[in-house]
Amino acid sequence: MPRHGPARDRRLGSGRQPLGELPALLLGLVRRFQFTELVRYYNSTVLLAVFSFVNGCFSIGIMSVVALATGAPFIFPSLGPTAFLVFYTPTAPAASPRNTICGHLIGALAGWLSLAIFGLTEAPPVLTAGVEWPRVGAAALSLGATAGLMVLFRVPHPPAGATTLIISLGLMPHPWQILVLMAAVVLLTLQAFAINRLAGIAYPMWAPTTQAVSPVPPDRAGRAADGRGGPGSRDRGA
Protein backbone atom coordinates (compact mmCIF):
# COMPACT_ATOMS: atom_id res chain seq x y z
CA MET A 1 0.00 0.00 0.00
CA PRO A 2 1.62 3.33 -1.05
CA ARG A 3 2.48 5.77 1.68
CA HIS A 4 1.86 9.47 1.52
CA GLY A 5 2.69 12.50 3.62
CA PRO A 6 5.95 13.54 5.31
CA ALA A 7 7.48 10.07 5.21
CA ARG A 8 7.12 9.96 1.43
CA ASP A 9 8.62 13.48 1.12
CA ARG A 10 11.66 12.38 3.10
CA ARG A 11 12.22 9.45 0.77
CA LEU A 12 12.11 11.61 -2.35
CA GLY A 13 15.63 12.26 -3.49
CA SER A 14 17.08 9.80 -0.98
CA GLY A 15 20.80 9.51 -1.35
CA ARG A 16 20.89 13.12 -2.45
CA GLN A 17 18.92 15.79 -0.59
CA PRO A 18 15.47 15.28 0.98
CA LEU A 19 12.60 17.28 -0.44
CA GLY A 20 12.06 19.00 2.88
CA GLU A 21 15.53 20.52 2.76
CA LEU A 22 14.81 22.44 -0.43
CA PRO A 23 14.33 26.19 0.11
CA ALA A 24 10.70 27.05 0.75
CA LEU A 25 10.00 28.73 -2.59
CA LEU A 26 11.19 25.84 -4.75
CA LEU A 27 9.58 23.32 -2.40
CA GLY A 28 6.23 25.10 -2.69
CA LEU A 29 6.37 25.22 -6.49
CA VAL A 30 7.44 21.57 -6.67
CA ARG A 31 4.44 20.53 -4.59
CA ARG A 32 1.95 22.88 -6.26
CA PHE A 33 2.78 21.68 -9.76
CA GLN A 34 3.41 18.08 -8.63
CA PHE A 35 7.02 17.97 -9.80
CA THR A 36 8.08 15.79 -6.85
CA GLU A 37 9.25 13.03 -9.21
CA LEU A 38 12.04 15.35 -10.36
CA VAL A 39 13.53 15.24 -6.88
CA ARG A 40 13.40 11.46 -6.93
CA TYR A 41 15.60 11.20 -10.01
CA TYR A 42 17.68 14.39 -9.94
CA ASN A 43 19.99 15.93 -7.36
CA SER A 44 17.97 18.63 -5.64
CA THR A 45 21.01 20.91 -5.46
CA VAL A 46 21.09 20.84 -9.25
CA LEU A 47 17.35 21.52 -9.36
CA LEU A 48 17.82 24.47 -7.02
CA ALA A 49 20.65 25.82 -9.18
CA VAL A 50 18.53 25.52 -12.33
CA PHE A 51 15.58 27.15 -10.58
CA SER A 52 17.76 30.01 -9.32
CA PHE A 53 19.10 30.50 -12.84
CA VAL A 54 15.63 30.61 -14.40
CA ASN A 55 14.18 32.81 -11.67
CA GLY A 56 17.10 35.24 -11.85
CA CYS A 57 16.82 35.49 -15.62
CA PHE A 58 13.06 35.99 -15.38
CA SER A 59 13.02 38.61 -12.63
CA ILE A 60 15.89 40.75 -13.89
CA GLY A 61 14.85 40.11 -17.50
CA ILE A 62 11.54 41.85 -16.82
CA MET A 63 13.40 44.85 -15.40
CA SER A 64 15.67 44.94 -18.44
CA VAL A 65 12.71 44.89 -20.83
CA VAL A 66 11.12 47.78 -18.93
CA ALA A 67 14.42 49.68 -19.08
CA LEU A 68 14.66 49.03 -22.82
CA ALA A 69 11.08 50.15 -23.44
CA THR A 70 11.30 53.32 -21.35
CA GLY A 71 14.94 54.28 -21.78
CA ALA A 72 15.13 54.69 -17.99
CA PRO A 73 17.61 52.92 -15.67
CA PHE A 74 15.21 50.30 -14.32
CA ILE A 75 18.12 47.93 -13.76
CA PHE A 76 21.08 48.55 -11.47
CA PRO A 77 23.56 46.34 -9.59
CA SER A 78 21.88 46.22 -6.17
CA LEU A 79 18.73 44.70 -7.66
CA GLY A 80 20.68 41.46 -8.11
CA PRO A 81 21.27 40.72 -4.42
CA THR A 82 17.73 41.87 -3.62
CA ALA A 83 16.32 39.38 -6.13
CA PHE A 84 18.41 36.57 -4.65
CA LEU A 85 17.28 37.50 -1.14
CA VAL A 86 13.53 37.68 -1.82
CA PHE A 87 13.47 34.42 -3.78
CA TYR A 88 16.02 32.29 -1.88
CA THR A 89 15.10 33.37 1.67
CA PRO A 90 11.64 34.91 1.23
CA THR A 91 10.60 34.53 4.87
CA ALA A 92 13.68 36.30 6.25
CA PRO A 93 12.85 39.72 7.73
CA ALA A 94 15.34 41.42 5.40
CA ALA A 95 13.39 40.08 2.40
CA SER A 96 10.03 41.52 3.45
CA PRO A 97 8.49 44.30 1.32
CA ARG A 98 8.92 46.82 4.14
CA ASN A 99 12.62 46.15 4.58
CA THR A 100 13.24 45.92 0.85
CA ILE A 101 11.53 49.18 -0.09
CA CYS A 102 12.48 51.18 3.00
CA GLY A 103 16.07 49.91 2.92
CA HIS A 104 16.61 50.98 -0.67
CA LEU A 105 14.84 54.29 -0.03
CA ILE A 106 17.11 55.03 2.91
CA GLY A 107 20.16 54.10 0.84
CA ALA A 108 19.06 56.27 -2.08
CA LEU A 109 18.33 59.33 0.06
CA ALA A 110 21.51 58.93 2.10
CA GLY A 111 23.54 58.65 -1.11
CA TRP A 112 22.02 61.78 -2.65
CA LEU A 113 22.30 63.84 0.54
CA SER A 114 25.96 62.83 0.78
CA LEU A 115 26.49 64.12 -2.75
CA ALA A 116 24.80 67.40 -1.83
CA ILE A 117 26.80 67.84 1.38
CA PHE A 118 30.12 67.41 -0.45
CA GLY A 119 29.06 69.44 -3.50
CA LEU A 120 29.11 66.52 -5.92
CA THR A 121 25.59 66.59 -7.38
CA GLU A 122 26.89 67.84 -10.73
CA ALA A 123 30.29 66.11 -10.60
CA PRO A 124 31.15 63.34 -13.07
CA PRO A 125 31.01 59.76 -11.76
CA VAL A 126 33.96 58.25 -10.02
CA LEU A 127 34.62 55.88 -12.93
CA THR A 128 35.59 58.83 -15.15
CA ALA A 129 36.80 61.44 -12.65
CA GLY A 130 38.65 59.15 -10.28
CA VAL A 131 38.59 59.23 -6.48
CA GLU A 132 39.16 62.51 -4.67
CA TRP A 133 38.70 63.49 -1.03
CA PRO A 134 35.13 64.82 -1.42
CA ARG A 135 34.15 61.51 -3.04
CA VAL A 136 35.75 59.59 -0.17
CA GLY A 137 33.70 61.61 2.31
CA ALA A 138 30.47 61.14 0.34
CA ALA A 139 30.93 57.39 0.04
CA ALA A 140 31.79 56.95 3.71
CA LEU A 141 28.95 59.16 4.90
CA SER A 142 26.37 57.51 2.65
CA LEU A 143 27.19 53.98 3.74
CA GLY A 144 27.44 54.91 7.41
CA ALA A 145 24.14 56.78 7.33
CA THR A 146 22.42 53.96 5.47
CA ALA A 147 23.60 51.35 7.96
CA GLY A 148 22.72 53.47 10.99
CA LEU A 149 19.27 54.47 9.74
CA MET A 150 18.31 50.95 8.72
CA VAL A 151 19.19 49.75 12.22
CA LEU A 152 17.42 52.72 13.82
CA PHE A 153 14.19 52.12 11.91
CA ARG A 154 14.56 48.32 12.08
CA VAL A 155 14.46 47.80 8.33
CA PRO A 156 17.79 46.09 7.56
CA HIS A 157 18.22 45.16 3.91
CA PRO A 158 21.89 44.49 3.02
CA PRO A 159 21.60 45.25 -0.74
CA ALA A 160 20.71 48.84 0.17
CA GLY A 161 24.37 49.32 1.05
CA ALA A 162 25.15 48.89 -2.64
CA THR A 163 22.37 51.29 -3.64
CA THR A 164 23.75 54.12 -1.54
CA LEU A 165 27.23 53.66 -2.99
CA ILE A 166 25.86 53.61 -6.54
CA ILE A 167 24.47 57.08 -5.89
CA SER A 168 27.25 58.55 -3.77
CA LEU A 169 29.85 57.43 -6.32
CA GLY A 170 27.99 59.43 -8.96
CA LEU A 171 26.61 56.57 -11.06
CA MET A 172 22.97 57.66 -10.55
CA PRO A 173 23.20 61.17 -9.07
CA HIS A 174 19.99 62.80 -10.36
CA PRO A 175 16.69 62.86 -8.40
CA TRP A 176 14.70 61.49 -11.35
CA GLN A 177 17.04 58.50 -11.45
CA ILE A 178 16.31 57.85 -7.78
CA LEU A 179 12.57 57.81 -8.56
CA VAL A 180 13.17 55.26 -11.31
CA LEU A 181 15.35 53.25 -8.95
CA MET A 182 12.57 53.08 -6.37
CA ALA A 183 10.01 52.16 -9.02
CA ALA A 184 12.26 49.25 -10.02
CA VAL A 185 12.49 48.12 -6.39
CA VAL A 186 8.69 48.20 -6.06
CA LEU A 187 8.30 46.23 -9.31
CA LEU A 188 10.73 43.56 -8.10
CA THR A 189 8.91 43.39 -4.78
CA LEU A 190 5.62 42.79 -6.59
CA GLN A 191 7.26 39.97 -8.54
CA ALA A 192 8.50 38.46 -5.29
CA PHE A 193 5.02 38.67 -3.76
CA ALA A 194 3.36 37.01 -6.75
CA ILE A 195 5.87 34.16 -7.14
CA ASN A 196 6.17 33.40 -3.44
CA ARG A 197 2.40 33.39 -2.92
CA LEU A 198 2.07 31.10 -5.95
CA ALA A 199 4.42 28.70 -4.18
CA GLY A 200 2.23 28.79 -1.08
CA ILE A 201 4.69 30.82 0.98
CA ALA A 202 3.21 33.35 3.40
CA TYR A 203 5.26 36.18 1.95
CA PRO A 204 4.16 39.26 3.94
CA MET A 205 2.09 42.06 2.47
CA TRP A 206 4.38 44.61 4.12
CA ALA A 207 6.15 44.02 7.44
CA PRO A 208 7.94 40.74 8.24
CA THR A 209 6.08 38.23 10.33
CA THR A 210 6.94 38.48 14.01
CA GLN A 211 6.55 34.79 14.77
CA ALA A 212 9.99 33.24 15.16
CA VAL A 213 10.63 29.83 13.65
CA SER A 214 12.12 27.46 16.20
CA PRO A 215 15.01 25.30 14.98
CA VAL A 216 13.74 22.53 17.25
CA PRO A 217 10.91 20.34 15.88
CA PRO A 218 7.65 20.90 17.80
CA ASP A 219 7.56 17.42 19.34
CA ARG A 220 11.10 17.77 20.67
CA ALA A 221 10.46 21.33 21.83
CA GLY A 222 7.48 20.10 23.84
CA ARG A 223 9.45 17.32 25.48
CA ALA A 224 12.25 19.71 26.32
CA ALA A 225 9.81 22.20 27.86
CA ASP A 226 8.28 19.68 30.26
CA GLY A 227 11.59 17.98 31.05
CA ARG A 228 10.87 14.77 29.13
CA GLY A 229 13.43 15.29 26.38
CA GLY A 230 16.09 17.49 24.90
CA PRO A 231 19.75 17.93 25.74
CA GLY A 232 20.60 17.39 29.38
CA SER A 233 17.29 15.71 30.27
CA ARG A 234 19.13 12.68 31.62
CA ASP A 235 21.29 14.90 33.79
CA ARG A 236 18.22 16.64 35.20
CA GLY A 237 16.67 13.30 36.03
CA ALA A 238 19.81 12.01 37.68
N, C-alpha and C positions, 0 to 999 in steps of 0.2 A: 504494500500500500504506500503510495508516494507521500512524502512528508512535505509540509509547507511551513512557512513562518520563519522565525529567526534562525532555526537550526539549518534550514535549507540555504538561507543567505550566507551563513558561515561556511557552508561547503562550496559555494560558488567560488571558483578561482582558487581552490585549495592547491597548495604547493606554490602559490604565487602570493596574492594578497587578497584577504577576504573582502567581500562586497562591502561590509560594514566599515571598512577602513578607508573607503574612497571618500574624498571630500564631499560635503553635503550636497553641493550643487549637482555634480555629476551623478551622485547616488540617486538623487531625486529624479533626474531626467531618465536614468537607466530604468528605474522602477516605473515611472509614468508611461514610458513608451515600450516597456517590456523588452528591454535589451539585455536582460540578465544573462542570457546565453553567451553574450560576448565575453563576459567576465569568466565564464566557465572555460573558454577556449583560448583567451588571450590574456597576457599579463596586464593587470589593471594599471600598473605604472605606465605602460605604453598607451593604454586607453586614455589615461589622464593627460598624458603629454599631447596626444592627438586632439583631445577635447580642448586643451588650453590653446593649442595652435589655432584651431578653427574658431574658438570664441574670441581670441585676440584679433584674428584677421577680421572677423565679423564686426566687432565693436568699434575698433579703430578704423576699419574700412568705411563704416557709415560716416564717421566724422570726416574722413578724407573726402568722401563724395560731397558732403555738405560744404566743405572748404572749397572744393573745385567748382561747385555750382554758384557759390556766393562770392568767391574771391577773397573771403575773410579767413583769418588764421584760426579755424576751428580745430586745428590739431597742433599740439605742442608737447614737448617731452614729458611733462609731469602727468599727462593723461595716461601714459603707459603703466606706471606703477599703480595709479588709481584703479585702472581696469583690472589689473592682476589682483588687487586687494578685494574689490567688490565681488569678483567672481570666484576667487580661490578661498577666501575666508569671509563669506558674506555675512556671517553672524557676529563677526568681531565688531566691537564698538567703533573702531576707527573706520570701518566700511559702511557705517550707517549713512543715510542721506544727510542728516544734520552735520555729522563730522566732516563728510566729504565736501559739502557745499560751503559750510562755514570755515573749514580749514583753508580751502583754496581762496575764499574771499579775504580772510585775514592775511594770507600770504600775498595776495595781489595788492591789497591796500598798503601793507607794510613795505612792499617793494617800491610802489610808486611814491609814497611819502619819503622814503629814503632817498630816492632820486631828487625829489623837490628840496629836501634839506641840504643836500650837497650840490645843488645847482646843476644837475645832470639830466634834466627832463628833455633838453634839446641836444644833448651830447650824442655822438655816434656810439654804436655798441662796442663793447669791449673787444669783440673779435676783430674789429677794424682799427680801433684807436689804441688798443693795448690797455694795460692796467696802470692806473695812476692812483695817487693817494686818495682823492675824492671817491674813486670807484671802490677802493678797499673799504673806506668808511661806509659807503652805501650798502655794499654786500654784507658786511658784518652786522650793521644795524638792522637790515631787513631780516636776516635769518634769526638774529637774537630776538627781535620783536615778534616775529612769527611764532617762534618756539614758546616764548613767554606768554603771549596772548592765547595761544591754543590751550596751554595748561591752565591759564587763569579762567577761561570760559569753558573748560572741560570739553573741548572739541578736538582732541588730537587726531591728526591725519598726516602721517609722515610725508606723502608726496607733495604736500603744500610747501615743504621746505625747498623743493625744486622750483615750484611756481614763483616764490618770492625772489629767488636768485635769477630766474629768467627775466624778471622785470628789472631788478636792481642792476643787472649787468647790461641793461639797455637793449635786450633782444625784443621786448614788447613794451616800449616805454609810454605809449599814448593811451589816454583814457578810453578811447573807443575800442582799442585792442583788449583792454581789461574787460569791457562789457562782453565782447565776443568770447573771451576766455571763460567767463562765468557761464555764458550760454552753453558752451561746449561741456562744461562740468555738469550742468543740469541735464543736458541731453544724455550724457553717459550714465548719470544716476537713474534716469528713467529707463534706460536699457537694462541696467542692473536690477531694477525693481521688477520689470516685466519677465526677465529670464529666470530670476530667482523664484518668483512666485509661480511661474510655470513648472518649476522643479519641485514645488511643494514646500519651499523654504519660507519661513516666516520672516522674510526680509522686512524691516520696519518701514512704516510710512514716513517717519521723520527721525525721532530720537532712537538710540539703541535700546534694546530691551534691558531691563534692570535685573532680570532673573539670572543669576549666575549658574553656569553649568558645572556640576560637581564632577571631578575626574573619577570619583568612586561610583561604581554601579549602585543603583538604588537598594538592591537587596543587601549588598555588603555594607552600605552606609547605615542601613537600619540596624544591622547586627552590631556594628561598631558603636552606634549610639546607645543601645541598651546593654552593652557589655558582653554580647554573645559572639562577637567576631571582631575581625580587624587586627592590625598589628598590636602586639602586646597584650592581647586578651588572655593568653595563658599566664602571663606574668601577673595580671591583675587577679586571676583566680587562684594563684599560688598562695 
